[in-house]
Amino acid sequence: MANDRPEEDADDAALAAWELGAGNTPDSAPHPKLAHLRALFAAHPDVAALTRACDAAMNDADAPVPVTVEVQPGLLRLLAHIETLDTAARASAPPERAASQIIGNYLEHLLHRLVTDPTGHPHFAEVWNALCAAEGAPELAVPTGTVEPTPPQAEEGPF
């Protein structure tokens, strides 16, 4: 099926030409110790346990289980209020359902972060960095002690 917008075809052609020409930069060679360090990292008992836990979480077909969470009543009322504002086109979910969704989203995000980059967690960053130091590759160490960046504040706003 042909594209209905010829300018997009021209853009795609220009991008393809650039990628094959000036944009066709070769990937840099990996660090000579990187594959060895990755194998050592994967074999570390803590990383192996994390891998098993992540695999089990990703492949869990069991029904959700109820969990009791203590929340200040005022915060629960705030959540219910925001839920009514956010659901103009549908019926509001009870605060318990909204809290369940928030917790589920947090845990899914945690799972994703640990699967894609376990060194994002301080414990696994320390494991990786110790391996880098032991194998004489400190340049492959990951930064530690950093805090997740806070969203930038607007320069001017109503508040």
VMD Tcl script that builds the backbone (N, CA, C; Angstrom):
set m [mol new atoms 477]
animate dup $m
set s [atomselect $m all]
$s set {name element resname resid chain x y z} {
  {N N MET 1 A 0.856 -1.174 0.000}
  {CA C MET 1 A 0.000 0.000 0.000}
  {C C MET 1 A 0.899 1.233 0.000}
  {N N ALA 2 A 0.677 2.105 -0.932}
  {CA C ALA 2 A 1.486 3.315 -1.064}
  {C C ALA 2 A 1.121 4.307 0.029}
  {N N ASN 3 A 2.096 5.099 0.408}
  {CA C ASN 3 A 1.872 6.126 1.409}
  {C C ASN 3 A 1.031 7.231 0.782}
  {N N ASP 4 A 0.022 7.696 1.488}
  {CA C ASP 4 A -0.854 8.758 0.985}
  {C C ASP 4 A -0.189 10.126 1.057}
  {N N ARG 5 A 0.928 10.239 1.740}
  {CA C ARG 5 A 1.589 11.527 1.913}
  {C C ARG 5 A 2.990 11.457 1.298}
  {N N PRO 6 A 3.147 12.029 0.095}
  {CA C PRO 6 A 4.443 11.928 -0.586}
  {C C PRO 6 A 5.594 12.551 0.192}
  {N N GLU 7 A 5.325 13.588 1.010}
  {CA C GLU 7 A 6.414 14.191 1.777}
  {C C GLU 7 A 6.999 13.208 2.782}
  {N N GLU 8 A 6.182 12.282 3.302}
  {CA C GLU 8 A 6.699 11.264 4.216}
  {C C GLU 8 A 7.590 10.285 3.458}
  {N N ASP 9 A 7.219 9.955 2.207}
  {CA C ASP 9 A 8.063 9.085 1.391}
  {C C ASP 9 A 9.418 9.739 1.158}
  {N N ALA 10 A 9.424 11.045 0.878}
  {CA C ALA 10 A 10.670 11.766 0.644}
  {C C ALA 10 A 11.506 11.794 1.921}
  {N N ASP 11 A 10.839 11.995 3.057}
  {CA C ASP 11 A 11.562 11.996 4.333}
  {C C ASP 11 A 12.173 10.627 4.610}
  {N N ASP 12 A 11.398 9.571 4.343}
  {CA C ASP 12 A 11.913 8.218 4.560}
  {C C ASP 12 A 13.098 7.931 3.649}
  {N N ALA 13 A 13.015 8.363 2.406}
  {CA C ALA 13 A 14.117 8.148 1.469}
  {C C ALA 13 A 15.358 8.917 1.901}
  {N N ALA 14 A 15.174 10.148 2.354}
  {CA C ALA 14 A 16.307 10.954 2.802}
  {C C ALA 14 A 16.943 10.328 4.039}
  {N N LEU 15 A 16.135 9.836 4.957}
  {CA C LEU 15 A 16.663 9.195 6.149}
  {C C LEU 15 A 17.437 7.935 5.786}
  {N N ALA 16 A 16.885 7.126 4.897}
  {CA C ALA 16 A 17.566 5.901 4.471}
  {C C ALA 16 A 18.909 6.227 3.816}
  {N N ALA 17 A 18.941 7.258 2.979}
  {CA C ALA 17 A 20.190 7.648 2.322}
  {C C ALA 17 A 21.214 8.110 3.354}
  {N N TRP 18 A 20.779 8.877 4.323}
  {CA C TRP 18 A 21.685 9.360 5.361}
  {C C TRP 18 A 22.240 8.186 6.170}
  {N N GLU 19 A 21.346 7.236 6.528}
  {CA C GLU 19 A 21.785 6.093 7.317}
  {C C GLU 19 A 22.811 5.248 6.563}
  {N N LEU 20 A 22.697 5.167 5.249}
  {CA C LEU 20 A 23.643 4.397 4.450}
  {C C LEU 20 A 24.908 5.193 4.134}
  {N N GLY 21 A 24.844 6.492 4.290}
  {CA C GLY 21 A 25.989 7.342 3.979}
  {C C GLY 21 A 26.640 7.855 5.237}
  {N N ALA 22 A 26.469 9.142 5.503}
  {CA C ALA 22 A 27.123 9.796 6.640}
  {C C ALA 22 A 26.667 9.224 7.975}
  {N N GLY 23 A 25.450 8.761 8.027}
  {CA C GLY 23 A 24.937 8.233 9.289}
  {C C GLY 23 A 25.327 6.797 9.548}
  {N N ASN 24 A 26.008 6.190 8.595}
  {CA C ASN 24 A 26.385 4.791 8.732}
  {C C ASN 24 A 27.707 4.691 9.480}
  {N N THR 25 A 27.657 4.957 10.770}
  {CA C THR 25 A 28.873 4.879 11.574}
  {C C THR 25 A 28.956 3.490 12.195}
  {N N PRO 26 A 30.119 2.896 12.133}
  {CA C PRO 26 A 30.253 1.549 12.697}
  {C C PRO 26 A 30.151 1.585 14.220}
  {N N ASP 27 A 29.620 0.521 14.759}
  {CA C ASP 27 A 29.568 0.401 16.215}
  {C C ASP 27 A 30.996 0.280 16.738}
  {N N SER 28 A 31.234 0.890 17.881}
  {CA C SER 28 A 32.560 0.769 18.470}
  {C C SER 28 A 32.740 -0.652 18.986}
  {N N ALA 29 A 33.963 -1.089 19.019}
  {CA C ALA 29 A 34.264 -2.440 19.500}
  {C C ALA 29 A 33.952 -2.516 20.993}
  {N N PRO 30 A 33.350 -3.608 21.433}
  {CA C PRO 30 A 33.066 -3.726 22.869}
  {C C PRO 30 A 34.369 -3.851 23.657}
  {N N HIS 31 A 34.288 -3.467 24.901}
  {CA C HIS 31 A 35.443 -3.588 25.797}
  {C C HIS 31 A 35.869 -5.056 25.813}
  {N N PRO 32 A 37.162 -5.336 25.780}
  {CA C PRO 32 A 37.612 -6.733 25.704}
  {C C PRO 32 A 37.203 -7.589 26.903}
  {N N LYS 33 A 36.930 -6.974 28.036}
  {CA C LYS 33 A 36.558 -7.748 29.218}
  {C C LYS 33 A 35.048 -7.776 29.466}
  {N N LEU 34 A 34.274 -7.094 28.616}
  {CA C LEU 34 A 32.846 -6.954 28.878}
  {C C LEU 34 A 32.118 -8.294 28.892}
  {N N ALA 35 A 32.339 -9.145 27.911}
  {CA C ALA 35 A 31.643 -10.436 27.856}
  {C C ALA 35 A 31.990 -11.283 29.082}
  {N N HIS 36 A 33.257 -11.280 29.461}
  {CA C HIS 36 A 33.683 -12.039 30.632}
  {C C HIS 36 A 33.012 -11.501 31.900}
  {N N LEU 37 A 32.958 -10.178 32.040}
  {CA C LEU 37 A 32.319 -9.573 33.210}
  {C C LEU 37 A 30.827 -9.889 33.246}
  {N N ARG 38 A 30.184 -9.846 32.094}
  {CA C ARG 38 A 28.751 -10.178 32.052}
  {C C ARG 38 A 28.511 -11.620 32.492}
  {N N ALA 39 A 29.376 -12.529 32.059}
  {CA C ALA 39 A 29.231 -13.933 32.461}
  {C C ALA 39 A 29.444 -14.085 33.970}
  {N N LEU 40 A 30.454 -13.414 34.510}
  {CA C LEU 40 A 30.687 -13.456 35.960}
  {C C LEU 40 A 29.505 -12.866 36.721}
  {N N PHE 41 A 28.980 -11.760 36.215}
  {CA C PHE 41 A 27.836 -11.101 36.859}
  {C C PHE 41 A 26.626 -12.038 36.867}
  {N N ALA 42 A 26.335 -12.655 35.728}
  {CA C ALA 42 A 25.178 -13.558 35.632}
  {C C ALA 42 A 25.336 -14.769 36.552}
  {N N ALA 43 A 26.582 -15.198 36.775}
  {CA C ALA 43 A 26.834 -16.363 37.624}
  {C C ALA 43 A 26.844 -16.027 39.115}
  {N N HIS 44 A 26.880 -14.748 39.456}
  {CA C HIS 44 A 26.899 -14.362 40.875}
  {C C HIS 44 A 25.610 -14.864 41.537}
  {N N PRO 45 A 25.705 -15.442 42.736}
  {CA C PRO 45 A 24.503 -16.004 43.377}
  {C C PRO 45 A 23.355 -15.004 43.534}
  {N N ASP 46 A 23.652 -13.753 43.888}
  {CA C ASP 46 A 22.584 -12.761 44.049}
  {C C ASP 46 A 21.912 -12.444 42.718}
  {N N VAL 47 A 22.690 -12.383 41.660}
  {CA C VAL 47 A 22.138 -12.085 40.335}
  {C C VAL 47 A 21.345 -13.283 39.825}
  {N N ALA 48 A 21.845 -14.482 40.071}
  {CA C ALA 48 A 21.111 -15.680 39.659}
  {C C ALA 48 A 19.768 -15.754 40.393}
  {N N ALA 49 A 19.752 -15.411 41.682}
  {CA C ALA 49 A 18.495 -15.404 42.442}
  {C C ALA 49 A 17.549 -14.333 41.904}
  {N N LEU 50 A 18.097 -13.175 41.559}
  {CA C LEU 50 A 17.270 -12.113 40.968}
  {C C LEU 50 A 16.680 -12.571 39.642}
  {N N THR 51 A 17.476 -13.215 38.817}
  {CA C THR 51 A 16.999 -13.701 37.522}
  {C C THR 51 A 15.853 -14.689 37.710}
  {N N ARG 52 A 15.999 -15.594 38.660}
  {CA C ARG 52 A 14.910 -16.561 38.928}
  {C C ARG 52 A 13.656 -15.844 39.415}
  {N N ALA 53 A 13.817 -14.858 40.305}
  {CA C ALA 53 A 12.660 -14.119 40.827}
  {C C ALA 53 A 11.978 -13.321 39.718}
  {N N CYS 54 A 12.767 -12.691 38.855}
  {CA C CYS 54 A 12.191 -11.916 37.744}
  {C C CYS 54 A 11.478 -12.832 36.755}
  {N N ASP 55 A 12.104 -13.972 36.439}
  {CA C ASP 55 A 11.473 -14.922 35.520}
  {C C ASP 55 A 10.147 -15.419 36.092}
  {N N ALA 56 A 10.141 -15.719 37.379}
  {CA C ALA 56 A 8.909 -16.187 38.022}
  {C C ALA 56 A 7.840 -15.094 37.997}
  {N N ALA 57 A 8.237 -13.845 38.222}
  {CA C ALA 57 A 7.273 -12.743 38.211}
  {C C ALA 57 A 6.715 -12.514 36.807}
  {N N MET 58 A 7.579 -12.613 35.789}
  {CA C MET 58 A 7.119 -12.388 34.414}
  {C C MET 58 A 6.203 -13.499 33.928}
  {N N ASN 59 A 6.387 -14.696 34.437}
  {CA C ASN 59 A 5.628 -15.845 33.949}
  {C C ASN 59 A 4.564 -16.304 34.935}
  {N N ASP 60 A 4.201 -15.457 35.865}
  {CA C ASP 60 A 3.232 -15.803 36.898}
  {C C ASP 60 A 1.813 -15.720 36.340}
  {N N ALA 61 A 1.156 -16.858 36.223}
  {CA C ALA 61 A -0.207 -16.897 35.712}
  {C C ALA 61 A -1.228 -17.052 36.839}
  {N N ASP 62 A -0.765 -17.037 38.078}
  {CA C ASP 62 A -1.680 -17.183 39.209}
  {C C ASP 62 A -2.574 -15.957 39.348}
  {N N ALA 63 A -3.696 -16.155 39.993}
  {CA C ALA 63 A -4.620 -15.048 40.264}
  {C C ALA 63 A -3.977 -14.105 41.285}
  {N N PRO 64 A -4.270 -12.814 41.180}
  {CA C PRO 64 A -3.735 -11.872 42.169}
  {C C PRO 64 A -4.179 -12.245 43.584}
  {N N VAL 65 A -3.353 -11.900 44.541}
  {CA C VAL 65 A -3.668 -12.181 45.943}
  {C C VAL 65 A -3.954 -10.869 46.666}
  {N N PRO 66 A -4.892 -10.892 47.599}
  {CA C PRO 66 A -5.170 -9.667 48.351}
  {C C PRO 66 A -4.016 -9.344 49.303}
  {N N VAL 67 A -3.728 -8.058 49.412}
  {CA C VAL 67 A -2.677 -7.573 50.301}
  {C C VAL 67 A -3.267 -6.423 51.113}
  {N N THR 68 A -2.974 -6.403 52.385}
  {CA C THR 68 A -3.454 -5.324 53.228}
  {C C THR 68 A -2.381 -4.247 53.297}
  {N N VAL 69 A -2.790 -3.022 53.032}
  {CA C VAL 69 A -1.878 -1.887 53.062}
  {C C VAL 69 A -2.482 -0.842 53.982}
  {N N GLU 70 A -1.665 -0.334 54.893}
  {CA C GLU 70 A -2.144 0.713 55.789}
  {C C GLU 70 A -1.938 2.070 55.133}
  {N N VAL 71 A -3.007 2.855 55.090}
  {CA C VAL 71 A -2.970 4.175 54.472}
  {C C VAL 71 A -3.705 5.145 55.389}
  {N N GLN 72 A -3.159 6.334 55.502}
  {CA C GLN 72 A -3.848 7.363 56.285}
  {C C GLN 72 A -5.213 7.635 55.635}
  {N N PRO 73 A -6.277 7.770 56.435}
  {CA C PRO 73 A -7.609 7.995 55.877}
  {C C PRO 73 A -7.690 9.237 54.983}
  {N N GLY 74 A -6.998 10.294 55.361}
  {CA C GLY 74 A -7.020 11.508 54.546}
  {C C GLY 74 A -6.422 11.279 53.169}
  {N N LEU 75 A -5.359 10.470 53.105}
  {CA C LEU 75 A -4.756 10.166 51.812}
  {C C LEU 75 A -5.681 9.295 50.961}
  {N N LEU 76 A -6.394 8.398 51.603}
  {CA C LEU 76 A -7.358 7.564 50.876}
  {C C LEU 76 A -8.497 8.422 50.335}
  {N N ARG 77 A -8.948 9.396 51.118}
  {CA C ARG 77 A -9.989 10.315 50.625}
  {C C ARG 77 A -9.451 11.162 49.471}
  {N N LEU 78 A -8.204 11.583 49.569}
  {CA C LEU 78 A -7.585 12.333 48.474}
  {C C LEU 78 A -7.541 11.481 47.211}
  {N N LEU 79 A -7.147 10.230 47.335}
  {CA C LEU 79 A -7.106 9.329 46.189}
  {C C LEU 79 A -8.496 9.168 45.585}
  {N N ALA 80 A -9.518 9.032 46.423}
  {CA C ALA 80 A -10.887 8.904 45.927}
  {C C ALA 80 A -11.313 10.178 45.206}
  {N N HIS 81 A -10.954 11.323 45.734}
  {CA C HIS 81 A -11.301 12.594 45.098}
  {C C HIS 81 A -10.638 12.718 43.730}
  {N N ILE 82 A -9.347 12.431 43.657}
  {CA C ILE 82 A -8.633 12.518 42.376}
  {C C ILE 82 A -9.192 11.505 41.395}
  {N N GLU 83 A -9.550 10.339 41.868}
  {CA C GLU 83 A -10.135 9.318 40.986}
  {C C GLU 83 A -11.444 9.826 40.373}
  {N N THR 84 A -12.256 10.537 41.139}
  {CA C THR 84 A -13.505 11.073 40.563}
  {C C THR 84 A -13.213 12.143 39.521}
  {N N LEU 85 A -12.152 12.935 39.712}
  {CA C LEU 85 A -11.787 13.947 38.719}
  {C C LEU 85 A -11.232 13.310 37.452}
  {N N ASP 86 A -10.482 12.219 37.598}
  {CA C ASP 86 A -9.841 11.570 36.462}
  {C C ASP 86 A -10.776 10.678 35.662}
  {N N THR 87 A -11.958 10.421 36.177}
  {CA C THR 87 A -12.855 9.466 35.518}
  {C C THR 87 A -14.149 10.119 35.055}
  {N N ALA 88 A -14.033 11.232 34.386}
  {CA C ALA 88 A -15.229 11.946 33.941}
  {C C ALA 88 A -16.063 11.113 32.967}
  {N N ALA 89 A -15.422 10.261 32.161}
  {CA C ALA 89 A -16.144 9.507 31.132}
  {C C ALA 89 A -16.564 8.115 31.592}
  {N N ARG 90 A -16.230 7.737 32.809}
  {CA C ARG 90 A -16.601 6.409 33.296}
  {C C ARG 90 A -16.863 6.479 34.796}
  {N N ALA 91 A -17.343 5.396 35.331}
  {CA C ALA 91 A -17.605 5.347 36.769}
  {C C ALA 91 A -16.286 5.286 37.527}
  {N N SER 92 A -16.221 5.989 38.632}
  {CA C SER 92 A -15.007 5.999 39.454}
  {C C SER 92 A -14.789 4.641 40.090}
  {N N ALA 93 A -13.537 4.248 40.157}
  {CA C ALA 93 A -13.178 3.021 40.862}
  {C C ALA 93 A -13.077 3.341 42.348}
  {N N PRO 94 A -13.354 2.383 43.191}
  {CA C PRO 94 A -13.175 2.637 44.627}
  {C C PRO 94 A -11.697 2.893 44.923}
  {N N PRO 95 A -11.397 3.636 45.983}
  {CA C PRO 95 A -10.002 3.955 46.301}
  {C C PRO 95 A -9.126 2.710 46.448}
  {N N GLU 96 A -9.697 1.612 46.942}
  {CA C GLU 96 A -8.925 0.391 47.101}
  {C C GLU 96 A -8.440 -0.120 45.744}
  {N N ARG 97 A -9.295 -0.002 44.727}
  {CA C ARG 97 A -8.928 -0.440 43.374}
  {C C ARG 97 A -7.857 0.483 42.794}
  {N N ALA 98 A -8.006 1.784 43.018}
  {CA C ALA 98 A -7.006 2.738 42.526}
  {C C ALA 98 A -5.659 2.483 43.204}
  {N N ALA 99 A -5.660 2.237 44.508}
  {CA C ALA 99 A -4.418 1.955 45.230}
  {C C ALA 99 A -3.802 0.657 44.723}
  {N N SER 100 A -4.623 -0.334 44.446}
  {CA C SER 100 A -4.131 -1.593 43.904}
  {C C SER 100 A -3.454 -1.373 42.554}
  {N N GLN 101 A -4.055 -0.537 41.720}
  {CA C GLN 101 A -3.482 -0.231 40.414}
  {C C GLN 101 A -2.145 0.499 40.557}
  {N N ILE 102 A -2.075 1.434 41.494}
  {CA C ILE 102 A -0.837 2.181 41.732}
  {C C ILE 102 A 0.276 1.236 42.179}
  {N N ILE 103 A -0.023 0.354 43.107}
  {CA C ILE 103 A 0.979 -0.595 43.598}
  {C C ILE 103 A 1.391 -1.553 42.487}
  {N N GLY 104 A 0.405 -2.045 41.735}
  {CA C GLY 104 A 0.716 -2.937 40.614}
  {C C GLY 104 A 1.607 -2.263 39.586}
  {N N ASN 105 A 1.309 -0.993 39.267}
  {CA C ASN 105 A 2.141 -0.256 38.310}
  {C C ASN 105 A 3.565 -0.095 38.829}
  {N N TYR 106 A 3.711 0.212 40.109}
  {CA C TYR 106 A 5.037 0.357 40.700}
  {C C TYR 106 A 5.813 -0.955 40.592}
  {N N LEU 107 A 5.159 -2.067 40.921}
  {CA C LEU 107 A 5.845 -3.360 40.887}
  {C C LEU 107 A 6.201 -3.768 39.453}
  {N N GLU 108 A 5.331 -3.477 38.494}
  {CA C GLU 108 A 5.644 -3.759 37.085}
  {C C GLU 108 A 6.839 -2.931 36.641}
  {N N HIS 109 A 6.891 -1.671 37.066}
  {CA C HIS 109 A 8.013 -0.804 36.725}
  {C C HIS 109 A 9.300 -1.333 37.363}
  {N N LEU 110 A 9.231 -1.761 38.603}
  {CA C LEU 110 A 10.385 -2.340 39.286}
  {C C LEU 110 A 10.881 -3.575 38.537}
  {N N LEU 111 A 9.974 -4.442 38.162}
  {CA C LEU 111 A 10.335 -5.639 37.403}
  {C C LEU 111 A 11.032 -5.256 36.101}
  {N N HIS 112 A 10.476 -4.310 35.380}
  {CA C HIS 112 A 11.072 -3.877 34.116}
  {C C HIS 112 A 12.485 -3.345 34.341}
  {N N ARG 113 A 12.659 -2.490 35.343}
  {CA C ARG 113 A 13.980 -1.913 35.607}
  {C C ARG 113 A 14.995 -2.993 35.960}
  {N N LEU 114 A 14.601 -3.967 36.772}
  {CA C LEU 114 A 15.527 -5.018 37.176}
  {C C LEU 114 A 15.874 -5.957 36.032}
  {N N VAL 115 A 14.937 -6.182 35.135}
  {CA C VAL 115 A 15.212 -7.049 33.987}
  {C C VAL 115 A 16.108 -6.338 32.982}
  {N N THR 116 A 15.830 -5.069 32.717}
  {CA C THR 116 A 16.585 -4.361 31.679}
  {C C THR 116 A 17.936 -3.861 32.157}
  {N N ASP 117 A 18.067 -3.515 33.422}
  {CA C ASP 117 A 19.349 -3.047 33.949}
  {C C ASP 117 A 19.403 -3.290 35.447}
  {N N PRO 118 A 19.805 -4.489 35.848}
  {CA C PRO 118 A 19.848 -4.763 37.284}
  {C C PRO 118 A 20.811 -3.860 38.038}
  {N N THR 119 A 21.810 -3.292 37.346}
  {CA C THR 119 A 22.754 -2.424 38.046}
  {C C THR 119 A 22.124 -1.089 38.420}
  {N N GLY 120 A 20.892 -0.857 38.007}
  {CA C GLY 120 A 20.170 0.331 38.450}
  {C C GLY 120 A 19.812 0.241 39.926}
  {N N HIS 121 A 19.814 -0.965 40.465}
  {CA C HIS 121 A 19.577 -1.163 41.895}
  {C C HIS 121 A 20.932 -1.114 42.597}
  {N N PRO 122 A 21.030 -0.387 43.715}
  {CA C PRO 122 A 22.330 -0.207 44.372}
  {C C PRO 122 A 23.064 -1.510 44.705}
  {N N HIS 123 A 22.331 -2.531 45.126}
  {CA C HIS 123 A 23.001 -3.787 45.490}
  {C C HIS 123 A 23.698 -4.400 44.277}
  {N N PHE 124 A 22.992 -4.436 43.150}
  {CA C PHE 124 A 23.556 -5.066 41.960}
  {C C PHE 124 A 24.607 -4.176 41.303}
  {N N ALA 125 A 24.504 -2.869 41.499}
  {CA C ALA 125 A 25.563 -1.975 41.035}
  {C C ALA 125 A 26.846 -2.263 41.812}
  {N N GLU 126 A 26.728 -2.505 43.117}
  {CA C GLU 126 A 27.901 -2.835 43.927}
  {C C GLU 126 A 28.511 -4.164 43.496}
  {N N VAL 127 A 27.667 -5.143 43.183}
  {CA C VAL 127 A 28.168 -6.438 42.700}
  {C C VAL 127 A 28.934 -6.236 41.399}
  {N N TRP 128 A 28.340 -5.502 40.448}
  {CA C TRP 128 A 28.986 -5.247 39.160}
  {C C TRP 128 A 30.310 -4.506 39.356}
  {N N ASN 129 A 30.276 -3.459 40.152}
  {CA C ASN 129 A 31.482 -2.657 40.355}
  {C C ASN 129 A 32.588 -3.455 41.036}
  {N N ALA 130 A 32.232 -4.340 41.952}
  {CA C ALA 130 A 33.239 -5.189 42.596}
  {C C ALA 130 A 33.870 -6.122 41.568}
  {N N LEU 131 A 33.066 -6.658 40.671}
  {CA C LEU 131 A 33.611 -7.511 39.611}
  {C C LEU 131 A 34.525 -6.712 38.686}
  {N N CYS 132 A 34.104 -5.500 38.338}
  {CA C CYS 132 A 34.941 -4.642 37.476}
  {C C CYS 132 A 36.283 -4.369 38.131}
  {N N ALA 133 A 36.264 -4.067 39.417}
  {CA C ALA 133 A 37.508 -3.789 40.136}
  {C C ALA 133 A 38.384 -5.038 40.203}
  {N N ALA 134 A 37.774 -6.184 40.502}
  {CA C ALA 134 A 38.529 -7.430 40.627}
  {C C ALA 134 A 39.140 -7.865 39.300}
  {N N GLU 135 A 38.470 -7.539 38.206}
  {CA C GLU 135 A 38.944 -7.955 36.881}
  {C C GLU 135 A 39.781 -6.878 36.196}
  {N N GLY 136 A 40.064 -5.796 36.896}
  {CA C GLY 136 A 40.907 -4.746 36.331}
  {C C GLY 136 A 40.231 -3.945 35.225}
  {N N ALA 137 A 38.937 -3.710 35.364}
  {CA C ALA 137 A 38.211 -2.915 34.370}
  {C C ALA 137 A 37.359 -1.851 35.062}
  {N N PRO 138 A 37.979 -0.959 35.840}
  {CA C PRO 138 A 37.195 0.042 36.568}
  {C C PRO 138 A 36.443 0.996 35.645}
  {N N GLU 139 A 36.881 1.122 34.404}
  {CA C GLU 139 A 36.193 2.007 33.464}
  {C C GLU 139 A 34.794 1.493 33.099}
  {N N LEU 140 A 34.513 0.232 33.393}
  {CA C LEU 140 A 33.185 -0.319 33.120}
  {C C LEU 140 A 32.248 -0.222 34.325}
  {N N ALA 141 A 32.745 0.293 35.431}
  {CA C ALA 141 A 31.918 0.434 36.631}
  {C C ALA 141 A 30.773 1.410 36.373}
  {N N VAL 142 A 29.669 1.175 37.067}
  {CA C VAL 142 A 28.510 2.064 36.951}
  {C C VAL 142 A 28.509 3.046 38.105}
  {N N PRO 143 A 27.982 4.246 37.892}
  {CA C PRO 143 A 27.916 5.220 38.996}
  {C C PRO 143 A 26.995 4.704 40.097}
  {N N THR 144 A 27.363 4.995 41.320}
  {CA C THR 144 A 26.521 4.607 42.459}
  {C C THR 144 A 26.240 5.835 43.307}
  {N N GLY 145 A 25.257 5.708 44.161}
  {CA C GLY 145 A 24.935 6.795 45.072}
  {C C GLY 145 A 24.177 7.925 44.423}
  {N N THR 146 A 23.688 7.713 43.218}
  {CA C THR 146 A 22.927 8.769 42.567}
  {C C THR 146 A 21.456 8.600 42.883}
  {N N VAL 147 A 20.777 9.690 42.942}
  {CA C VAL 147 A 19.355 9.709 43.215}
  {C C VAL 147 A 18.637 9.872 41.885}
  {N N GLU 148 A 17.461 9.263 41.773}
  {CA C GLU 148 A 16.696 9.455 40.555}
  {C C GLU 148 A 16.443 10.940 40.356}
  {N N PRO 149 A 16.599 11.421 39.129}
  {CA C PRO 149 A 16.420 12.851 38.904}
  {C C PRO 149 A 14.989 13.280 39.189}
  {N N THR 150 A 14.871 14.459 39.754}
  {CA C THR 150 A 13.546 15.008 40.001}
  {C C THR 150 A 13.105 15.763 38.757}
  {N N PRO 151 A 11.817 15.812 38.518}
  {CA C PRO 151 A 11.360 16.541 37.341}
  {C C PRO 151 A 11.763 18.010 37.433}
  {N N PRO 152 A 12.146 18.591 36.309}
  {CA C PRO 152 A 12.546 20.006 36.359}
  {C C PRO 152 A 11.363 20.883 36.745}
  {N N GLN 153 A 11.651 21.896 37.520}
  {CA C GLN 153 A 10.616 22.824 37.939}
  {C C GLN 153 A 10.405 23.861 36.848}
  {N N ALA 154 A 9.183 24.264 36.666}
  {CA C ALA 154 A 8.888 25.315 35.698}
  {C C ALA 154 A 9.527 26.621 36.181}
  {N N GLU 155 A 10.046 27.380 35.232}
  {CA C GLU 155 A 10.676 28.642 35.624}
  {C C GLU 155 A 9.634 29.598 36.206}
  {N N GLU 156 A 8.489 29.618 35.594}
  {CA C GLU 156 A 7.419 30.470 36.100}
  {C C GLU 156 A 6.130 29.688 36.044}
  {N N GLY 157 A 5.321 29.861 36.998}
  {CA C GLY 157 A 4.053 29.176 37.032}
  {C C GLY 157 A 3.149 29.832 38.040}
  {N N PRO 158 A 1.922 29.373 38.144}
  {CA C PRO 158 A 0.993 30.000 39.074}
  {C C PRO 158 A 1.327 29.770 40.532}
  {N N PHE 159 A 2.171 28.761 40.820}
  {CA C PHE 159 A 2.492 28.481 42.215}
  {C C PHE 159 A 3.970 28.573 42.423}
}
mol reanalyze $m
mol bondsrecalc $m
mol representation Tube
mol addrep $m
